[in-house]
Amino acid sequence: MSVVAGTWGGPAGGRAGRRVAPAVAAAVLVLLGVAVVFPGLLAPHPPNDTDVVSAFRPPGGGHPFGTDELGRDVLSRVVYGARPSLAIGLGATALGVLAGLAVGLLAATGPRVVDRALMRGLDVLLAFPELLLALLVVTVVGSGTANVLVAIGIAAVPTYARLVRGQALPVIGSPYAEAAVVLGVRRPVIVLRHVLPNVTGPLLVMATIGTGTAVISGSALSFLGLGTPPPAAEWGSMLSDGREFLATAWWTATFPGLAIVAVVLSVTVLGRSLRSRTPKGAGA
């Protein structure tokens, strides 16, 4: 009885589950990485080849994911759609992290008036949901893959900036940092030696989880016609095109949607795994 309980419901089963989930998530992300770098290895057909005679073929045979309204292979378009979709997610996250790191460090290490001004500005931005803020930015700068990437990155800056500031302030006020100031160590050196190492761990965890949010936001904006222009394959635009045929050709929207879900779940699982391994005192 104890063996069964330990295997399925006890601590041993829980530990096994905590090991398996990140491994599966990593395998999914590796497969997506292959789709981004070498899409021809996974796609059976060119993504934009049309064949009206083969339109709306259900999954099976030479089209494992079926075909869309123009006879294009859905599997091939899902594979080739990984590149723009993940480029938006990763690029926007990188932009948000770098800008948030700069703003957060400036607020934590700068004069009090600068800190207050930056924090009040971030509070205003945080009043808007990230997707709505990104939509406002796209409205100003225009549509397109690059503009969507920038818009989502800008919308994520307040979250990362507040995290960096919150992690940096205790370090700057710590006895060893104050002792370094007394000894004449310059502020940039203190930031590089003491602040950044304490900020990097929590920032990496949040960025990992935030990548999934960025992918969803990018797909949502493409769903609205503001992202990657047709006929290029992109998961959000594929969802938008396929929603009109859900009753008769469910596969045209289902498989791009599952791809988005797979990315979001995978990066979230990895992010939570990283957070569980981060020392309690190092992360928010």
Disulfide bonds with the S-S distance in Angstrom:
none
